[in-house]
Amino acid sequence: MAQDLQAIDGAAHQLLAVISDVLDLSKLETGLMEFTPATFDPAELMQALTAKHAPAAHKTGNRLALQCPPTLGALHTDQAKVRQVLDNLLSNACKFTRDGVITLSAERTAIGRAEWVKFTVADTGIGIPPDKLDLIFQPFTQVDASTTRRYGGTGLGLAVARKFCELMGGEISLTSAVGQGTTFTVLLPARAAG
């Protein structure tokens, strides 16, 4: 009975996440997505996300590491969107990595005269084939049908993540090697306009 309730609860959360992604994508495409910048401590956000994803990481034999320098400082942007982007990246890393390492890190960097915060989510998972790298941020796109069957997902999370990064004045990129893992990099202005 308890196992059935857990399965129902898991399915309900997955359905809610799909609906949320579809609504977010729709708002982004129509220009109705709100941007609400505020000043917050990204280190606290990273600690909360690491704690949230630790059980999923451990369930698949992974070690979840956090690398956050004490000099990271404050970030002024839409905290909810930063949370959703990093949450999606960590969720994917936990899903596509077995008996490996997932690392969430951040650093403050200067580009020109502007301050930026660079977040990185790196895993030692299955990786992405080179011919699929250009498609990974397209809505409803998965690496291949067998991946969808084995790991689930709708192919919306990364499309929404890219749009959110652009909305905050930043960008998201990745590097990957099949069988070696994937690294996603999110680069955001330390003080977003707006």
Sine and cosine of phi, psi and omega as CSV:
sin_phi,cos_phi,sin_psi,cos_psi,sin_omega,cos_omega
0.00,0.00,-0.74,0.68,0.00,-1.00
-0.89,0.46,-0.60,0.80,0.01,-1.00
-0.91,0.41,-0.63,0.78,0.05,-1.00
-0.90,0.44,-0.67,0.75,0.01,-1.00
-0.91,0.41,-0.61,0.79,0.05,-1.00
-0.90,0.43,-0.64,0.76,0.02,-1.00
-0.91,0.42,-0.67,0.75,0.03,-1.00
-0.90,0.43,-0.69,0.72,0.02,-1.00
-0.88,0.47,-0.68,0.73,0.02,-1.00
-0.89,0.45,-0.68,0.73,0.01,-1.00
-0.91,0.42,-0.63,0.78,0.01,-1.00
-0.90,0.43,-0.66,0.75,0.04,-1.00
-0.91,0.42,-0.63,0.78,0.04,-1.00
-0.90,0.44,-0.69,0.73,0.02,-1.00
-0.90,0.44,-0.67,0.74,0.04,-1.00
-0.88,0.48,-0.65,0.76,0.02,-1.00
-0.91,0.42,-0.65,0.76,0.03,-1.00
-0.89,0.45,-0.73,0.69,0.01,-1.00
-0.88,0.48,-0.68,0.73,0.02,-1.00
-0.88,0.48,-0.69,0.72,0.02,-1.00
-0.90,0.44,-0.67,0.74,0.01,-1.00
-0.89,0.45,-0.68,0.73,0.03,-1.00
-0.90,0.43,-0.68,0.74,0.03,-1.00
-0.88,0.48,-0.72,0.69,0.00,-1.00
-0.88,0.48,-0.66,0.75,0.02,-1.00
-0.89,0.46,-0.71,0.70,0.02,-1.00
-0.90,0.45,-0.64,0.76,0.01,-1.00
-0.90,0.43,-0.69,0.72,-0.03,-1.00
-0.92,0.39,-0.51,0.86,-0.03,-1.00
-1.00,-0.08,-0.01,1.00,0.01,-1.00
0.97,0.24,0.30,0.95,-0.04,-1.00
-0.99,-0.16,0.02,1.00,0.00,-1.00
-0.95,0.30,0.78,-0.62,0.02,-1.00
-0.99,0.12,0.54,-0.84,0.06,-1.00
-0.88,-0.47,0.90,-0.43,-0.11,-0.99
-0.84,-0.54,1.00,0.07,-0.03,-1.00
-0.97,0.26,0.57,-0.82,0.08,-1.00
-0.45,-0.90,0.34,-0.94,0.02,-1.00
-1.00,-0.01,0.76,-0.65,-0.01,-1.00
-0.51,-0.86,0.19,-0.98,0.00,-1.00
-1.00,-0.08,0.95,-0.30,-0.02,-1.00
-0.90,0.43,-0.43,0.90,0.02,-1.00
-0.90,0.44,-0.65,0.76,0.03,-1.00
-0.91,0.42,-0.66,0.75,0.04,-1.00
-0.88,0.48,-0.70,0.72,0.00,-1.00
-0.89,0.45,-0.65,0.76,0.03,-1.00
-0.90,0.44,-0.67,0.74,0.01,-1.00
-0.90,0.44,-0.67,0.74,0.00,-1.00
-0.93,0.37,-0.60,0.80,0.05,-1.00
-0.89,0.45,-0.70,0.72,0.03,-1.00
-0.89,0.45,-0.64,0.77,-0.01,-1.00
-0.89,0.45,-0.67,0.74,-0.11,-0.99
-1.00,-0.02,-0.13,0.99,-0.01,-1.00
-0.84,0.55,-0.70,0.71,0.01,-1.00
-0.87,0.49,-0.66,0.75,0.01,-1.00
-0.91,0.41,-0.62,0.78,0.02,-1.00
-0.90,0.43,-0.73,0.69,-0.04,-1.00
-0.92,0.39,-0.53,0.85,-0.01,-1.00
-0.87,0.49,-0.52,0.86,0.00,-1.00
-0.97,-0.25,0.32,0.95,0.09,-1.00
0.98,0.22,0.32,0.95,-0.04,-1.00
-1.00,-0.08,0.42,-0.91,0.17,-0.99
-0.97,-0.26,0.77,-0.63,-0.01,-1.00
-0.96,-0.27,0.87,-0.49,-0.06,-1.00
-0.92,-0.40,0.56,-0.83,0.03,-1.00
-0.86,-0.51,0.80,-0.60,0.05,-1.00
-0.82,-0.58,0.96,-0.28,-0.06,-1.00
-0.65,-0.76,0.93,-0.36,-0.04,-1.00
-0.94,0.35,0.52,-0.86,0.02,-1.00
-0.91,0.41,-0.25,0.97,-0.02,-1.00
-1.00,-0.06,0.21,0.98,-0.08,-1.00
-0.88,0.48,-0.65,0.76,0.05,-1.00
0.97,0.23,-0.10,-0.99,-0.07,-1.00
-0.99,0.14,0.35,-0.94,0.05,-1.00
-0.78,-0.63,0.71,-0.70,0.01,-1.00
-0.90,-0.43,0.99,-0.12,0.02,-1.00
-0.29,-0.96,-0.22,-0.98,-0.01,-1.00
-0.99,0.12,0.97,-0.22,-0.09,-1.00
-0.88,0.48,-0.63,0.78,-0.02,-1.00
-0.89,0.46,-0.59,0.80,0.00,-1.00
-0.96,0.27,-0.63,0.78,0.08,-1.00
-0.87,0.49,-0.70,0.71,0.02,-1.00
-0.85,0.52,-0.72,0.70,-0.05,-1.00
-0.91,0.41,-0.63,0.77,0.02,-1.00
-0.89,0.45,-0.79,0.61,-0.03,-1.00
-0.92,0.40,-0.59,0.81,0.04,-1.00
-0.86,0.50,-0.71,0.71,0.01,-1.00
-0.90,0.44,-0.69,0.72,-0.02,-1.00
-0.90,0.43,-0.66,0.75,0.02,-1.00
-0.93,0.38,-0.63,0.78,0.04,-1.00
-0.87,0.49,-0.72,0.70,0.04,-1.00
-0.89,0.45,-0.68,0.74,-0.01,-1.00
-0.88,0.47,-0.67,0.75,0.03,-1.00
-0.91,0.42,-0.60,0.80,-0.05,-1.00
-0.94,0.33,-0.63,0.78,-0.13,-0.99
-0.98,-0.21,0.22,0.98,0.01,-1.00
-0.82,-0.58,0.71,-0.70,0.06,-1.00
-0.79,-0.61,0.76,-0.65,0.05,-1.00
0.79,0.62,0.71,0.70,-0.04,-1.00
-0.72,-0.69,-0.44,-0.90,-0.05,-1.00
-0.78,-0.62,0.71,-0.70,0.10,-1.00
-0.86,-0.51,0.79,-0.61,-0.07,-1.00
-0.83,-0.56,0.81,-0.59,0.14,-0.99
-0.96,-0.27,0.85,-0.52,-0.02,-1.00
-0.69,-0.72,0.27,-0.96,0.03,-1.00
-0.48,-0.88,0.45,-0.90,0.10,-0.99
-0.45,-0.89,0.44,-0.90,0.06,-1.00
-0.99,-0.13,0.69,-0.73,-0.06,-1.00
-0.60,-0.80,0.43,-0.90,0.05,-1.00
-0.97,-0.24,0.74,-0.68,0.12,-0.99
-0.81,-0.59,0.92,-0.38,-0.15,-0.99
0.91,0.41,-0.78,-0.62,0.03,-1.00
-0.97,-0.23,0.13,0.99,-0.04,-1.00
-0.98,-0.21,0.52,-0.85,0.08,-1.00
-1.00,-0.04,0.67,-0.74,0.00,-1.00
-0.76,-0.66,0.40,-0.91,0.15,-0.99
-0.89,-0.45,0.80,-0.60,-0.01,-1.00
-0.94,-0.35,0.89,-0.46,0.09,-1.00
-0.99,-0.17,0.61,-0.79,0.04,-1.00
-0.74,-0.67,0.73,-0.68,0.16,-0.99
-0.87,-0.48,0.93,-0.37,-0.05,-1.00
-0.89,-0.46,0.65,-0.76,0.05,-1.00
-0.72,-0.70,0.24,-0.97,0.04,-1.00
-0.93,-0.37,0.60,0.80,-0.10,-1.00
-1.00,0.10,-0.46,-0.89,-0.15,-0.99
-0.95,0.31,-0.37,0.93,0.00,-1.00
0.97,0.23,0.11,-0.99,-0.05,-1.00
-0.82,-0.57,0.76,-0.65,0.01,-1.00
-0.87,0.49,0.56,-0.83,-0.04,-1.00
-0.82,0.57,-0.59,0.81,-0.04,-1.00
-0.96,0.26,-0.11,0.99,0.01,-1.00
-0.97,-0.25,-0.15,0.99,-0.09,-1.00
-0.87,0.50,-0.62,0.79,-0.02,-1.00
-0.95,0.30,-0.31,0.95,-0.05,-1.00
-1.00,-0.08,-0.25,0.97,-0.23,-0.97
-0.88,0.48,-0.44,0.90,-0.02,-1.00
-0.99,-0.11,0.10,1.00,0.02,-1.00
-0.99,0.14,0.65,-0.76,0.01,-1.00
-0.86,0.52,0.62,-0.79,0.06,-1.00
0.88,0.47,0.40,0.91,0.01,-1.00
-0.97,-0.26,0.74,-0.67,0.10,-1.00
-0.86,-0.50,0.35,-0.94,-0.02,-1.00
-0.85,0.52,-0.74,0.68,0.12,-0.99
-0.28,-0.96,0.19,-0.98,-0.08,-1.00
-0.90,0.44,-0.57,0.82,-0.02,-1.00
-0.92,0.38,-0.56,0.83,0.06,-1.00
-0.90,0.43,-0.68,0.73,0.02,-1.00
-0.88,0.47,-0.69,0.73,0.01,-1.00
-0.90,0.44,-0.66,0.75,-0.07,-1.00
-0.98,0.22,-0.67,0.74,-0.14,-0.99
-0.95,-0.32,-0.24,0.97,-0.02,-1.00
0.98,0.18,-0.16,-0.99,0.02,-1.00
0.96,-0.27,0.30,-0.95,-0.04,-1.00
-0.91,-0.41,-0.21,0.98,-0.06,-1.00
0.99,0.16,0.38,0.93,0.02,-1.00
-0.97,-0.24,-0.49,0.87,-0.13,-0.99
-0.83,0.56,-0.72,0.69,-0.03,-1.00
-0.96,0.28,-0.52,0.85,0.08,-1.00
-0.90,0.43,-0.69,0.72,0.04,-1.00
-0.91,0.41,-0.67,0.74,0.01,-1.00
-0.85,0.53,-0.70,0.71,0.01,-1.00
-0.88,0.47,-0.70,0.71,0.00,-1.00
-0.89,0.45,-0.64,0.77,0.03,-1.00
-0.89,0.45,-0.69,0.72,0.01,-1.00
-0.87,0.49,-0.68,0.74,0.03,-1.00
-0.91,0.42,-0.65,0.76,0.03,-1.00
-0.87,0.49,-0.56,0.83,0.00,-1.00
-1.00,0.05,0.11,0.99,0.03,-1.00
0.99,0.10,0.27,0.96,-0.05,-1.00
-0.86,-0.51,-0.41,-0.91,-0.03,-1.00
-0.41,-0.91,0.30,-0.95,0.08,-1.00
-0.76,-0.65,0.64,-0.77,0.01,-1.00
-0.60,-0.80,0.17,-0.99,0.02,-1.00
-0.53,-0.85,0.38,-0.92,0.21,-0.98
-0.76,-0.65,0.53,-0.85,-0.05,-1.00
-0.38,-0.92,0.46,-0.89,0.12,-0.99
-0.64,-0.77,0.76,-0.65,-0.03,-1.00
-0.85,0.52,0.78,-0.63,0.01,-1.00
0.99,0.17,-0.06,1.00,-0.04,-1.00
-0.88,-0.48,-0.42,0.91,0.04,-1.00
0.81,-0.59,0.00,-1.00,-0.07,-1.00
-0.68,-0.73,0.60,-0.80,0.09,-1.00
-0.82,-0.58,0.87,-0.50,0.11,-0.99
-0.98,-0.19,0.70,-0.72,0.02,-1.00
-0.86,-0.52,0.81,-0.58,0.05,-1.00
-0.93,-0.37,0.86,-0.51,-0.02,-1.00
-0.90,-0.43,0.87,-0.50,-0.06,-1.00
-0.77,-0.63,0.60,-0.80,0.10,-1.00
-0.88,0.48,0.66,-0.75,-0.01,-1.00
-0.91,0.43,-0.47,0.88,0.06,-1.00
-0.74,-0.67,0.98,-0.18,-0.04,-1.00
-0.96,0.29,0.55,-0.83,0.08,-1.00
-0.97,0.24,0.54,-0.84,0.08,-1.00
0.86,-0.51,0.00,0.00,0.00,0.00
